[in-house]
Amino acid sequence: MLNNMSMSIRQMIQERSEKLRDAANLSAHEIADILVELTSLLASLNAEIEESDYWYRVLLDKKLTELGSAAKAKISAQSSDEYKKVMERKAQKEALIELIRACKYAIRAHSEEYQVT
């Protein structure tokens, strides 16, 4: 297993996602630990989204100055690496939010199962 410092947020999300595929064999406590990690990753990802969005807006402003038309600037900027990074991170955020929801559901299911028995 890689050291967390050398792993990207994407890799860390993937690792937690793989653990959750076997949620039926995980305890509520283990799932809660993963939930805490995922929530922390969401905070880090939000910071990355803000950073990449800022650089995209800087590029968009530059393109607007160059091209003189907002529509042309937007089309040109949307074909950039900066835009690609923003969109990738936003997609990661959506996937991460779904994982967090799945954790909460699994914890609730474990809790209800425990109360029944």
Phi and psi restraints in degrees (range 20) as a CNS / XPLOR table:
assign (resid 1 and name C) (resid 2 and name N)
       (resid 2 and name CA) (resid 2 and name C) 1.0 -74.8 20.0 2
assign (resid 2 and name N) (resid 2 and name CA)
       (resid 2 and name C) (resid 3 and name N) 1.0 152.5 20.0 2
assign (resid 2 and name C) (resid 3 and name N)
       (resid 3 and name CA) (resid 3 and name C) 1.0 -67.7 20.0 2
assign (resid 3 and name N) (resid 3 and name CA)
       (resid 3 and name C) (resid 4 and name N) 1.0 137.2 20.0 2
assign (resid 3 and name C) (resid 4 and name N)
       (resid 4 and name CA) (resid 4 and name C) 1.0 -57.4 20.0 2
assign (resid 4 and name N) (resid 4 and name CA)
       (resid 4 and name C) (resid 5 and name N) 1.0 -29.2 20.0 2
assign (resid 4 and name C) (resid 5 and name N)
       (resid 5 and name CA) (resid 5 and name C) 1.0 -68.1 20.0 2
assign (resid 5 and name N) (resid 5 and name CA)
       (resid 5 and name C) (resid 6 and name N) 1.0 -28.7 20.0 2
assign (resid 5 and name C) (resid 6 and name N)
       (resid 6 and name CA) (resid 6 and name C) 1.0 -95.3 20.0 2
assign (resid 6 and name N) (resid 6 and name CA)
       (resid 6 and name C) (resid 7 and name N) 1.0 -2.2 20.0 2
assign (resid 6 and name C) (resid 7 and name N)
       (resid 7 and name CA) (resid 7 and name C) 1.0 -93.8 20.0 2
assign (resid 7 and name N) (resid 7 and name CA)
       (resid 7 and name C) (resid 8 and name N) 1.0 142.6 20.0 2
assign (resid 7 and name C) (resid 8 and name N)
       (resid 8 and name CA) (resid 8 and name C) 1.0 -79.3 20.0 2
assign (resid 8 and name N) (resid 8 and name CA)
       (resid 8 and name C) (resid 9 and name N) 1.0 165.1 20.0 2
assign (resid 8 and name C) (resid 9 and name N)
       (resid 9 and name CA) (resid 9 and name C) 1.0 -60.0 20.0 2
assign (resid 9 and name N) (resid 9 and name CA)
       (resid 9 and name C) (resid 10 and name N) 1.0 -39.5 20.0 2
assign (resid 9 and name C) (resid 10 and name N)
       (resid 10 and name CA) (resid 10 and name C) 1.0 -58.2 20.0 2
assign (resid 10 and name N) (resid 10 and name CA)
       (resid 10 and name C) (resid 11 and name N) 1.0 -44.3 20.0 2
assign (resid 10 and name C) (resid 11 and name N)
       (resid 11 and name CA) (resid 11 and name C) 1.0 -66.8 20.0 2
assign (resid 11 and name N) (resid 11 and name CA)
       (resid 11 and name C) (resid 12 and name N) 1.0 -39.3 20.0 2
assign (resid 11 and name C) (resid 12 and name N)
       (resid 12 and name CA) (resid 12 and name C) 1.0 -65.9 20.0 2
assign (resid 12 and name N) (resid 12 and name CA)
       (resid 12 and name C) (resid 13 and name N) 1.0 -39.7 20.0 2
assign (resid 12 and name C) (resid 13 and name N)
       (resid 13 and name CA) (resid 13 and name C) 1.0 -63.3 20.0 2
assign (resid 13 and name N) (resid 13 and name CA)
       (resid 13 and name C) (resid 14 and name N) 1.0 -43.8 20.0 2
assign (resid 13 and name C) (resid 14 and name N)
       (resid 14 and name CA) (resid 14 and name C) 1.0 -60.7 20.0 2
assign (resid 14 and name N) (resid 14 and name CA)
       (resid 14 and name C) (resid 15 and name N) 1.0 -42.8 20.0 2
assign (resid 14 and name C) (resid 15 and name N)
       (resid 15 and name CA) (resid 15 and name C) 1.0 -62.2 20.0 2
assign (resid 15 and name N) (resid 15 and name CA)
       (resid 15 and name C) (resid 16 and name N) 1.0 -44.6 20.0 2
assign (resid 15 and name C) (resid 16 and name N)
       (resid 16 and name CA) (resid 16 and name C) 1.0 -68.0 20.0 2
assign (resid 16 and name N) (resid 16 and name CA)
       (resid 16 and name C) (resid 17 and name N) 1.0 -36.0 20.0 2
assign (resid 16 and name C) (resid 17 and name N)
       (resid 17 and name CA) (resid 17 and name C) 1.0 -62.9 20.0 2
assign (resid 17 and name N) (resid 17 and name CA)
       (resid 17 and name C) (resid 18 and name N) 1.0 -41.0 20.0 2
assign (resid 17 and name C) (resid 18 and name N)
       (resid 18 and name CA) (resid 18 and name C) 1.0 -65.1 20.0 2
assign (resid 18 and name N) (resid 18 and name CA)
       (resid 18 and name C) (resid 19 and name N) 1.0 -37.9 20.0 2
assign (resid 18 and name C) (resid 19 and name N)
       (resid 19 and name CA) (resid 19 and name C) 1.0 -62.5 20.0 2
assign (resid 19 and name N) (resid 19 and name CA)
       (resid 19 and name C) (resid 20 and name N) 1.0 -40.2 20.0 2
assign (resid 19 and name C) (resid 20 and name N)
       (resid 20 and name CA) (resid 20 and name C) 1.0 -72.8 20.0 2
assign (resid 20 and name N) (resid 20 and name CA)
       (resid 20 and name C) (resid 21 and name N) 1.0 -16.8 20.0 2
assign (resid 20 and name C) (resid 21 and name N)
       (resid 21 and name CA) (resid 21 and name C) 1.0 -62.3 20.0 2
assign (resid 21 and name N) (resid 21 and name CA)
       (resid 21 and name C) (resid 22 and name N) 1.0 -22.9 20.0 2
assign (resid 21 and name C) (resid 22 and name N)
       (resid 22 and name CA) (resid 22 and name C) 1.0 -106.6 20.0 2
assign (resid 22 and name N) (resid 22 and name CA)
       (resid 22 and name C) (resid 23 and name N) 1.0 35.7 20.0 2
assign (resid 22 and name C) (resid 23 and name N)
       (resid 23 and name CA) (resid 23 and name C) 1.0 -59.7 20.0 2
assign (resid 23 and name N) (resid 23 and name CA)
       (resid 23 and name C) (resid 24 and name N) 1.0 -28.9 20.0 2
assign (resid 23 and name C) (resid 24 and name N)
       (resid 24 and name CA) (resid 24 and name C) 1.0 -63.9 20.0 2
assign (resid 24 and name N) (resid 24 and name CA)
       (resid 24 and name C) (resid 25 and name N) 1.0 -25.8 20.0 2
assign (resid 24 and name C) (resid 25 and name N)
       (resid 25 and name CA) (resid 25 and name C) 1.0 -99.7 20.0 2
assign (resid 25 and name N) (resid 25 and name CA)
       (resid 25 and name C) (resid 26 and name N) 1.0 5.5 20.0 2
assign (resid 25 and name C) (resid 26 and name N)
       (resid 26 and name CA) (resid 26 and name C) 1.0 -100.7 20.0 2
assign (resid 26 and name N) (resid 26 and name CA)
       (resid 26 and name C) (resid 27 and name N) 1.0 147.2 20.0 2
assign (resid 26 and name C) (resid 27 and name N)
       (resid 27 and name CA) (resid 27 and name C) 1.0 -78.6 20.0 2
assign (resid 27 and name N) (resid 27 and name CA)
       (resid 27 and name C) (resid 28 and name N) 1.0 163.3 20.0 2
assign (resid 27 and name C) (resid 28 and name N)
       (resid 28 and name CA) (resid 28 and name C) 1.0 -60.1 20.0 2
assign (resid 28 and name N) (resid 28 and name CA)
       (resid 28 and name C) (resid 29 and name N) 1.0 -35.9 20.0 2
assign (resid 28 and name C) (resid 29 and name N)
       (resid 29 and name CA) (resid 29 and name C) 1.0 -64.6 20.0 2
assign (resid 29 and name N) (resid 29 and name CA)
       (resid 29 and name C) (resid 30 and name N) 1.0 -42.6 20.0 2
assign (resid 29 and name C) (resid 30 and name N)
       (resid 30 and name CA) (resid 30 and name C) 1.0 -64.8 20.0 2
assign (resid 30 and name N) (resid 30 and name CA)
       (resid 30 and name C) (resid 31 and name N) 1.0 -40.7 20.0 2
assign (resid 30 and name C) (resid 31 and name N)
       (resid 31 and name CA) (resid 31 and name C) 1.0 -66.8 20.0 2
assign (resid 31 and name N) (resid 31 and name CA)
       (resid 31 and name C) (resid 32 and name N) 1.0 -38.9 20.0 2
assign (resid 31 and name C) (resid 32 and name N)
       (resid 32 and name CA) (resid 32 and name C) 1.0 -62.6 20.0 2
assign (resid 32 and name N) (resid 32 and name CA)
       (resid 32 and name C) (resid 33 and name N) 1.0 -38.5 20.0 2
assign (resid 32 and name C) (resid 33 and name N)
       (resid 33 and name CA) (resid 33 and name C) 1.0 -62.2 20.0 2
assign (resid 33 and name N) (resid 33 and name CA)
       (resid 33 and name C) (resid 34 and name N) 1.0 -42.3 20.0 2
assign (resid 33 and name C) (resid 34 and name N)
       (resid 34 and name CA) (resid 34 and name C) 1.0 -65.1 20.0 2
assign (resid 34 and name N) (resid 34 and name CA)
       (resid 34 and name C) (resid 35 and name N) 1.0 -39.4 20.0 2
assign (resid 34 and name C) (resid 35 and name N)
       (resid 35 and name CA) (resid 35 and name C) 1.0 -59.3 20.0 2
assign (resid 35 and name N) (resid 35 and name CA)
       (resid 35 and name C) (resid 36 and name N) 1.0 -42.9 20.0 2
assign (resid 35 and name C) (resid 36 and name N)
       (resid 36 and name CA) (resid 36 and name C) 1.0 -62.3 20.0 2
assign (resid 36 and name N) (resid 36 and name CA)
       (resid 36 and name C) (resid 37 and name N) 1.0 -43.9 20.0 2
assign (resid 36 and name C) (resid 37 and name N)
       (resid 37 and name CA) (resid 37 and name C) 1.0 -62.4 20.0 2
assign (resid 37 and name N) (resid 37 and name CA)
       (resid 37 and name C) (resid 38 and name N) 1.0 -44.1 20.0 2
assign (resid 37 and name C) (resid 38 and name N)
       (resid 38 and name CA) (resid 38 and name C) 1.0 -64.4 20.0 2
assign (resid 38 and name N) (resid 38 and name CA)
       (resid 38 and name C) (resid 39 and name N) 1.0 -38.5 20.0 2
assign (resid 38 and name C) (resid 39 and name N)
       (resid 39 and name CA) (resid 39 and name C) 1.0 -65.0 20.0 2
assign (resid 39 and name N) (resid 39 and name CA)
       (resid 39 and name C) (resid 40 and name N) 1.0 -39.1 20.0 2
assign (resid 39 and name C) (resid 40 and name N)
       (resid 40 and name CA) (resid 40 and name C) 1.0 -65.1 20.0 2
assign (resid 40 and name N) (resid 40 and name CA)
       (resid 40 and name C) (resid 41 and name N) 1.0 -41.1 20.0 2
assign (resid 40 and name C) (resid 41 and name N)
       (resid 41 and name CA) (resid 41 and name C) 1.0 -63.5 20.0 2
assign (resid 41 and name N) (resid 41 and name CA)
       (resid 41 and name C) (resid 42 and name N) 1.0 -35.2 20.0 2
assign (resid 41 and name C) (resid 42 and name N)
       (resid 42 and name CA) (resid 42 and name C) 1.0 -62.5 20.0 2
assign (resid 42 and name N) (resid 42 and name CA)
       (resid 42 and name C) (resid 43 and name N) 1.0 -40.6 20.0 2
assign (resid 42 and name C) (resid 43 and name N)
       (resid 43 and name CA) (resid 43 and name C) 1.0 -62.6 20.0 2
assign (resid 43 and name N) (resid 43 and name CA)
       (resid 43 and name C) (resid 44 and name N) 1.0 -43.4 20.0 2
assign (resid 43 and name C) (resid 44 and name N)
       (resid 44 and name CA) (resid 44 and name C) 1.0 -65.7 20.0 2
assign (resid 44 and name N) (resid 44 and name CA)
       (resid 44 and name C) (resid 45 and name N) 1.0 -40.9 20.0 2
assign (resid 44 and name C) (resid 45 and name N)
       (resid 45 and name CA) (resid 45 and name C) 1.0 -65.1 20.0 2
assign (resid 45 and name N) (resid 45 and name CA)
       (resid 45 and name C) (resid 46 and name N) 1.0 -39.3 20.0 2
assign (resid 45 and name C) (resid 46 and name N)
       (resid 46 and name CA) (resid 46 and name C) 1.0 -59.6 20.0 2
assign (resid 46 and name N) (resid 46 and name CA)
       (resid 46 and name C) (resid 47 and name N) 1.0 -39.4 20.0 2
assign (resid 46 and name C) (resid 47 and name N)
       (resid 47 and name CA) (resid 47 and name C) 1.0 -64.6 20.0 2
assign (resid 47 and name N) (resid 47 and name CA)
       (resid 47 and name C) (resid 48 and name N) 1.0 -40.9 20.0 2
assign (resid 47 and name C) (resid 48 and name N)
       (resid 48 and name CA) (resid 48 and name C) 1.0 -65.5 20.0 2
assign (resid 48 and name N) (resid 48 and name CA)
       (resid 48 and name C) (resid 49 and name N) 1.0 -38.1 20.0 2
assign (resid 48 and name C) (resid 49 and name N)
       (resid 49 and name CA) (resid 49 and name C) 1.0 -63.1 20.0 2
assign (resid 49 and name N) (resid 49 and name CA)
       (resid 49 and name C) (resid 50 and name N) 1.0 -44.4 20.0 2
assign (resid 49 and name C) (resid 50 and name N)
       (resid 50 and name CA) (resid 50 and name C) 1.0 -59.5 20.0 2
assign (resid 50 and name N) (resid 50 and name CA)
       (resid 50 and name C) (resid 51 and name N) 1.0 -44.3 20.0 2
assign (resid 50 and name C) (resid 51 and name N)
       (resid 51 and name CA) (resid 51 and name C) 1.0 -63.4 20.0 2
assign (resid 51 and name N) (resid 51 and name CA)
       (resid 51 and name C) (resid 52 and name N) 1.0 -49.0 20.0 2
assign (resid 51 and name C) (resid 52 and name N)
       (resid 52 and name CA) (resid 52 and name C) 1.0 -69.4 20.0 2
assign (resid 52 and name N) (resid 52 and name CA)
       (resid 52 and name C) (resid 53 and name N) 1.0 -34.0 20.0 2
assign (resid 52 and name C) (resid 53 and name N)
       (resid 53 and name CA) (resid 53 and name C) 1.0 -65.1 20.0 2
assign (resid 53 and name N) (resid 53 and name CA)
       (resid 53 and name C) (resid 54 and name N) 1.0 -38.7 20.0 2
assign (resid 53 and name C) (resid 54 and name N)
       (resid 54 and name CA) (resid 54 and name C) 1.0 -59.3 20.0 2
assign (resid 54 and name N) (resid 54 and name CA)
       (resid 54 and name C) (resid 55 and name N) 1.0 -48.6 20.0 2
assign (resid 54 and name C) (resid 55 and name N)
       (resid 55 and name CA) (resid 55 and name C) 1.0 -66.7 20.0 2
assign (resid 55 and name N) (resid 55 and name CA)
       (resid 55 and name C) (resid 56 and name N) 1.0 -31.8 20.0 2
assign (resid 55 and name C) (resid 56 and name N)
       (resid 56 and name CA) (resid 56 and name C) 1.0 -65.3 20.0 2
assign (resid 56 and name N) (resid 56 and name CA)
       (resid 56 and name C) (resid 57 and name N) 1.0 -44.1 20.0 2
assign (resid 56 and name C) (resid 57 and name N)
       (resid 57 and name CA) (resid 57 and name C) 1.0 -64.6 20.0 2
assign (resid 57 and name N) (resid 57 and name CA)
       (resid 57 and name C) (resid 58 and name N) 1.0 -35.1 20.0 2
assign (resid 57 and name C) (resid 58 and name N)
       (resid 58 and name CA) (resid 58 and name C) 1.0 -62.2 20.0 2
assign (resid 58 and name N) (resid 58 and name CA)
       (resid 58 and name C) (resid 59 and name N) 1.0 -45.4 20.0 2
assign (resid 58 and name C) (resid 59 and name N)
       (resid 59 and name CA) (resid 59 and name C) 1.0 -63.3 20.0 2
assign (resid 59 and name N) (resid 59 and name CA)
       (resid 59 and name C) (resid 60 and name N) 1.0 -42.5 20.0 2
assign (resid 59 and name C) (resid 60 and name N)
       (resid 60 and name CA) (resid 60 and name C) 1.0 -60.3 20.0 2
assign (resid 60 and name N) (resid 60 and name CA)
       (resid 60 and name C) (resid 61 and name N) 1.0 -41.8 20.0 2
assign (resid 60 and name C) (resid 61 and name N)
       (resid 61 and name CA) (resid 61 and name C) 1.0 -63.0 20.0 2
assign (resid 61 and name N) (resid 61 and name CA)
       (resid 61 and name C) (resid 62 and name N) 1.0 -42.2 20.0 2
assign (resid 61 and name C) (resid 62 and name N)
       (resid 62 and name CA) (resid 62 and name C) 1.0 -62.5 20.0 2
assign (resid 62 and name N) (resid 62 and name CA)
       (resid 62 and name C) (resid 63 and name N) 1.0 -43.2 20.0 2
assign (resid 62 and name C) (resid 63 and name N)
       (resid 63 and name CA) (resid 63 and name C) 1.0 -65.6 20.0 2
assign (resid 63 and name N) (resid 63 and name CA)
       (resid 63 and name C) (resid 64 and name N) 1.0 -37.1 20.0 2
assign (resid 63 and name C) (resid 64 and name N)
       (resid 64 and name CA) (resid 64 and name C) 1.0 -63.6 20.0 2
assign (resid 64 and name N) (resid 64 and name CA)
       (resid 64 and name C) (resid 65 and name N) 1.0 -42.2 20.0 2
assign (resid 64 and name C) (resid 65 and name N)
       (resid 65 and name CA) (resid 65 and name C) 1.0 -64.4 20.0 2
assign (resid 65 and name N) (resid 65 and name CA)
       (resid 65 and name C) (resid 66 and name N) 1.0 -41.8 20.0 2
assign (resid 65 and name C) (resid 66 and name N)
       (resid 66 and name CA) (resid 66 and name C) 1.0 -66.1 20.0 2
assign (resid 66 and name N) (resid 66 and name CA)
       (resid 66 and name C) (resid 67 and name N) 1.0 -49.6 20.0 2
assign (resid 66 and name C) (resid 67 and name N)
       (resid 67 and name CA) (resid 67 and name C) 1.0 -94.1 20.0 2
assign (resid 67 and name N) (resid 67 and name CA)
       (resid 67 and name C) (resid 68 and name N) 1.0 -21.6 20.0 2
assign (resid 67 and name C) (resid 68 and name N)
       (resid 68 and name CA) (resid 68 and name C) 1.0 76.4 20.0 2
assign (resid 68 and name N) (resid 68 and name CA)
       (resid 68 and name C) (resid 69 and name N) 1.0 -4.6 20.0 2
assign (resid 68 and name C) (resid 69 and name N)
       (resid 69 and name CA) (resid 69 and name C) 1.0 -127.1 20.0 2
assign (resid 69 and name N) (resid 69 and name CA)
       (resid 69 and name C) (resid 70 and name N) 1.0 130.5 20.0 2
assign (resid 69 and name C) (resid 70 and name N)
       (resid 70 and name CA) (resid 70 and name C) 1.0 -62.8 20.0 2
assign (resid 70 and name N) (resid 70 and name CA)
       (resid 70 and name C) (resid 71 and name N) 1.0 -40.8 20.0 2
assign (resid 70 and name C) (resid 71 and name N)
       (resid 71 and name CA) (resid 71 and name C) 1.0 -64.0 20.0 2
assign (resid 71 and name N) (resid 71 and name CA)
       (resid 71 and name C) (resid 72 and name N) 1.0 -45.7 20.0 2
assign (resid 71 and name C) (resid 72 and name N)
       (resid 72 and name CA) (resid 72 and name C) 1.0 -65.5 20.0 2
assign (resid 72 and name N) (resid 72 and name CA)
       (resid 72 and name C) (resid 73 and name N) 1.0 -39.5 20.0 2
assign (resid 72 and name C) (resid 73 and name N)
       (resid 73 and name CA) (resid 73 and name C) 1.0 -63.3 20.0 2
assign (resid 73 and name N) (resid 73 and name CA)
       (resid 73 and name C) (resid 74 and name N) 1.0 -43.0 20.0 2
assign (resid 73 and name C) (resid 74 and name N)
       (resid 74 and name CA) (resid 74 and name C) 1.0 -65.3 20.0 2
assign (resid 74 and name N) (resid 74 and name CA)
       (resid 74 and name C) (resid 75 and name N) 1.0 -44.5 20.0 2
assign (resid 74 and name C) (resid 75 and name N)
       (resid 75 and name CA) (resid 75 and name C) 1.0 -62.7 20.0 2
assign (resid 75 and name N) (resid 75 and name CA)
       (resid 75 and name C) (resid 76 and name N) 1.0 -43.7 20.0 2
assign (resid 75 and name C) (resid 76 and name N)
       (resid 76 and name CA) (resid 76 and name C) 1.0 -65.0 20.0 2
assign (resid 76 and name N) (resid 76 and name CA)
       (resid 76 and name C) (resid 77 and name N) 1.0 -44.1 20.0 2
assign (resid 76 and name C) (resid 77 and name N)
       (resid 77 and name CA) (resid 77 and name C) 1.0 -67.2 20.0 2
assign (resid 77 and name N) (resid 77 and name CA)
       (resid 77 and name C) (resid 78 and name N) 1.0 -32.7 20.0 2
assign (resid 77 and name C) (resid 78 and name N)
       (resid 78 and name CA) (resid 78 and name C) 1.0 -71.7 20.0 2
assign (resid 78 and name N) (resid 78 and name CA)
       (resid 78 and name C) (resid 79 and name N) 1.0 -9.2 20.0 2
assign (resid 78 and name C) (resid 79 and name N)
       (resid 79 and name CA) (resid 79 and name C) 1.0 -98.6 20.0 2
assign (resid 79 and name N) (resid 79 and name CA)
       (resid 79 and name C) (resid 80 and name N) 1.0 12.5 20.0 2
assign (resid 79 and name C) (resid 80 and name N)
       (resid 80 and name CA) (resid 80 and name C) 1.0 -95.5 20.0 2
assign (resid 80 and name N) (resid 80 and name CA)
       (resid 80 and name C) (resid 81 and name N) 1.0 164.4 20.0 2
assign (resid 80 and name C) (resid 81 and name N)
       (resid 81 and name CA) (resid 81 and name C) 1.0 -64.9 20.0 2
assign (resid 81 and name N) (resid 81 and name CA)
       (resid 81 and name C) (resid 82 and name N) 1.0 -33.8 20.0 2
assign (resid 81 and name C) (resid 82 and name N)
       (resid 82 and name CA) (resid 82 and name C) 1.0 -60.7 20.0 2
assign (resid 82 and name N) (resid 82 and name CA)
       (resid 82 and name C) (resid 83 and name N) 1.0 -44.4 20.0 2
assign (resid 82 and name C) (resid 83 and name N)
       (resid 83 and name CA) (resid 83 and name C) 1.0 -66.0 20.0 2
assign (resid 83 and name N) (resid 83 and name CA)
       (resid 83 and name C) (resid 84 and name N) 1.0 -41.4 20.0 2
assign (resid 83 and name C) (resid 84 and name N)
       (resid 84 and name CA) (resid 84 and name C) 1.0 -59.0 20.0 2
assign (resid 84 and name N) (resid 84 and name CA)
       (resid 84 and name C) (resid 85 and name N) 1.0 -43.2 20.0 2
assign (resid 84 and name C) (resid 85 and name N)
       (resid 85 and name CA) (resid 85 and name C) 1.0 -62.7 20.0 2
assign (resid 85 and name N) (resid 85 and name CA)
       (resid 85 and name C) (resid 86 and name N) 1.0 -43.5 20.0 2
assign (resid 85 and name C) (resid 86 and name N)
       (resid 86 and name CA) (resid 86 and name C) 1.0 -60.5 20.0 2
assign (resid 86 and name N) (resid 86 and name CA)
       (resid 86 and name C) (resid 87 and name N) 1.0 -47.2 20.0 2
assign (resid 86 and name C) (resid 87 and name N)
       (resid 87 and name CA) (resid 87 and name C) 1.0 -67.0 20.0 2
assign (resid 87 and name N) (resid 87 and name CA)
       (resid 87 and name C) (resid 88 and name N) 1.0 -39.0 20.0 2
assign (resid 87 and name C) (resid 88 and name N)
       (resid 88 and name CA) (resid 88 and name C) 1.0 -62.5 20.0 2
assign (resid 88 and name N) (resid 88 and name CA)
       (resid 88 and name C) (resid 89 and name N) 1.0 -44.0 20.0 2
assign (resid 88 and name C) (resid 89 and name N)
       (resid 89 and name CA) (resid 89 and name C) 1.0 -67.2 20.0 2
assign (resid 89 and name N) (resid 89 and name CA)
       (resid 89 and name C) (resid 90 and name N) 1.0 -36.9 20.0 2
assign (resid 89 and name C) (resid 90 and name N)
       (resid 90 and name CA) (resid 90 and name C) 1.0 -66.6 20.0 2
assign (resid 90 and name N) (resid 90 and name CA)
       (resid 90 and name C) (resid 91 and name N) 1.0 -37.9 20.0 2
assign (resid 90 and name C) (resid 91 and name N)
       (resid 91 and name CA) (resid 91 and name C) 1.0 -65.8 20.0 2
assign (resid 91 and name N) (resid 91 and name CA)
       (resid 91 and name C) (resid 92 and name N) 1.0 -40.1 20.0 2
assign (resid 91 and name C) (resid 92 and name N)
       (resid 92 and name CA) (resid 92 and name C) 1.0 -61.2 20.0 2
assign (resid 92 and name N) (resid 92 and name CA)
       (resid 92 and name C) (resid 93 and name N) 1.0 -39.7 20.0 2
assign (resid 92 and name C) (resid 93 and name N)
       (resid 93 and name CA) (resid 93 and name C) 1.0 -63.2 20.0 2
assign (resid 93 and name N) (resid 93 and name CA)
       (resid 93 and name C) (resid 94 and name N) 1.0 -43.6 20.0 2
assign (resid 93 and name C) (resid 94 and name N)
       (resid 94 and name CA) (resid 94 and name C) 1.0 -61.2 20.0 2
assign (resid 94 and name N) (resid 94 and name CA)
       (resid 94 and name C) (resid 95 and name N) 1.0 -44.0 20.0 2
assign (resid 94 and name C) (resid 95 and name N)
       (resid 95 and name CA) (resid 95 and name C) 1.0 -63.7 20.0 2
assign (resid 95 and name N) (resid 95 and name CA)
       (resid 95 and name C) (resid 96 and name N) 1.0 -39.7 20.0 2
assign (resid 95 and name C) (resid 96 and name N)
       (resid 96 and name CA) (resid 96 and name C) 1.0 -65.4 20.0 2
assign (resid 96 and name N) (resid 96 and name CA)
       (resid 96 and name C) (resid 97 and name N) 1.0 -40.9 20.0 2
assign (resid 96 and name C) (resid 97 and name N)
       (resid 97 and name CA) (resid 97 and name C) 1.0 -62.4 20.0 2
assign (resid 97 and name N) (resid 97 and name CA)
       (resid 97 and name C) (resid 98 and name N) 1.0 -39.7 20.0 2
assign (resid 97 and name C) (resid 98 and name N)
       (resid 98 and name CA) (resid 98 and name C) 1.0 -65.3 20.0 2
assign (resid 98 and name N) (resid 98 and name CA)
       (resid 98 and name C) (resid 99 and name N) 1.0 -38.3 20.0 2
assign (resid 98 and name C) (resid 99 and name N)
       (resid 99 and name CA) (resid 99 and name C) 1.0 -63.5 20.0 2
assign (resid 99 and name N) (resid 99 and name CA)
       (resid 99 and name C) (resid 100 and name N) 1.0 -40.7 20.0 2
assign (resid 99 and name C) (resid 100 and name N)
       (resid 100 and name CA) (resid 100 and name C) 1.0 -62.7 20.0 2
assign (resid 100 and name N) (resid 100 and name CA)
       (resid 100 and name C) (resid 101 and name N) 1.0 -42.5 20.0 2
assign (resid 100 and name C) (resid 101 and name N)
       (resid 101 and name CA) (resid 101 and name C) 1.0 -62.5 20.0 2
assign (resid 101 and name N) (resid 101 and name CA)
       (resid 101 and name C) (resid 102 and name N) 1.0 -41.5 20.0 2
assign (resid 101 and name C) (resid 102 and name N)
       (resid 102 and name CA) (resid 102 and name C) 1.0 -62.9 20.0 2
assign (resid 102 and name N) (resid 102 and name CA)
       (resid 102 and name C) (resid 103 and name N) 1.0 -39.8 20.0 2
assign (resid 102 and name C) (resid 103 and name N)
       (resid 103 and name CA) (resid 103 and name C) 1.0 -61.8 20.0 2
assign (resid 103 and name N) (resid 103 and name CA)
       (resid 103 and name C) (resid 104 and name N) 1.0 -46.7 20.0 2
assign (resid 103 and name C) (resid 104 and name N)
       (resid 104 and name CA) (resid 104 and name C) 1.0 -61.2 20.0 2
assign (resid 104 and name N) (resid 104 and name CA)
       (resid 104 and name C) (resid 105 and name N) 1.0 -41.1 20.0 2
assign (resid 104 and name C) (resid 105 and name N)
       (resid 105 and name CA) (resid 105 and name C) 1.0 -64.3 20.0 2
assign (resid 105 and name N) (resid 105 and name CA)
       (resid 105 and name C) (resid 106 and name N) 1.0 -44.3 20.0 2
assign (resid 105 and name C) (resid 106 and name N)
       (resid 106 and name CA) (resid 106 and name C) 1.0 -63.6 20.0 2
assign (resid 106 and name N) (resid 106 and name CA)
       (resid 106 and name C) (resid 107 and name N) 1.0 -40.6 20.0 2
assign (resid 106 and name C) (resid 107 and name N)
       (resid 107 and name CA) (resid 107 and name C) 1.0 -63.7 20.0 2
assign (resid 107 and name N) (resid 107 and name CA)
       (resid 107 and name C) (resid 108 and name N) 1.0 -43.4 20.0 2
assign (resid 107 and name C) (resid 108 and name N)
       (resid 108 and name CA) (resid 108 and name C) 1.0 -62.9 20.0 2
assign (resid 108 and name N) (resid 108 and name CA)
       (resid 108 and name C) (resid 109 and name N) 1.0 -41.9 20.0 2
assign (resid 108 and name C) (resid 109 and name N)
       (resid 109 and name CA) (resid 109 and name C) 1.0 -63.9 20.0 2
assign (resid 109 and name N) (resid 109 and name CA)
       (resid 109 and name C) (resid 110 and name N) 1.0 -42.3 20.0 2
assign (resid 109 and name C) (resid 110 and name N)
       (resid 110 and name CA) (resid 110 and name C) 1.0 -61.5 20.0 2
assign (resid 110 and name N) (resid 110 and name CA)
       (resid 110 and name C) (resid 111 and name N) 1.0 -42.2 20.0 2
assign (resid 110 and name C) (resid 111 and name N)
       (resid 111 and name CA) (resid 111 and name C) 1.0 -64.0 20.0 2
assign (resid 111 and name N) (resid 111 and name CA)
       (resid 111 and name C) (resid 112 and name N) 1.0 -44.4 20.0 2
assign (resid 111 and name C) (resid 112 and name N)
       (resid 112 and name CA) (resid 112 and name C) 1.0 -66.0 20.0 2
assign (resid 112 and name N) (resid 112 and name CA)
       (resid 112 and name C) (resid 113 and name N) 1.0 -38.7 20.0 2
assign (resid 112 and name C) (resid 113 and name N)
       (resid 113 and name CA) (resid 113 and name C) 1.0 -63.8 20.0 2
assign (resid 113 and name N) (resid 113 and name CA)
       (resid 113 and name C) (resid 114 and name N) 1.0 -40.1 20.0 2
assign (resid 113 and name C) (resid 114 and name N)
       (resid 114 and name CA) (resid 114 and name C) 1.0 -65.5 20.0 2
assign (resid 114 and name N) (resid 114 and name CA)
       (resid 114 and name C) (resid 115 and name N) 1.0 -40.1 20.0 2
assign (resid 114 and name C) (resid 115 and name N)
       (resid 115 and name CA) (resid 115 and name C) 1.0 -68.4 20.0 2
assign (resid 115 and name N) (resid 115 and name CA)
       (resid 115 and name C) (resid 116 and name N) 1.0 -32.5 20.0 2
assign (resid 115 and name C) (resid 116 and name N)
       (resid 116 and name CA) (resid 116 and name C) 1.0 -70.5 20.0 2
assign (resid 116 and name N) (resid 116 and name CA)
       (resid 116 and name C) (resid 117 and name N) 1.0 -37.9 20.0 2
